Amino acid sequence: MLYRSSNGELGEDRQQPVLLLTTKDDGVASKRTVPLLYLMDGRNVVLVASNGGALRHPTWWLNLQTTSEAWIQIKGNSTTS
């Protein structure tokens, strides 16, 4: 993924910051990574689980309902919850 290999220099727009969110896939031992727009509120990362206005919640949100373990990469910095 270009974002990871470039430490977030490629794949991000300064007007619309992007992070990578990795969650454990619900009911499966694999992990799923999605790029998401985010906002910062002080030290807190804010994500909106809108799924583009679809009636169904985004898969990453459903995965977080099952297990709260997740990894976030913003540019070259990674964190875990």
C-alpha positions, 0 to 999 in steps of 0.5 A: 500500500502506498500510504504505508510505504511512504509513511502517509506522504502518498494518499493523503490530502492536507484538506482531507487527512487520511489514516489507516484503520485495521480491525479484526474481521468479525468471526474470522482470524484475519484483519481488515485495513481501510483508509478513512478520513479523520478529524483531531479533537485535541489528542483524540482521533474522530471517525464517522461511521457513515458508510457513505449514507448507506443503510448498513453500517460500515464493516469496520464499525461492525468489527469494532462492535465485536472486538474493540482491538484496532490499530491506527496508522497516521502517516508513519505513526501507528497506535493500538487500542 
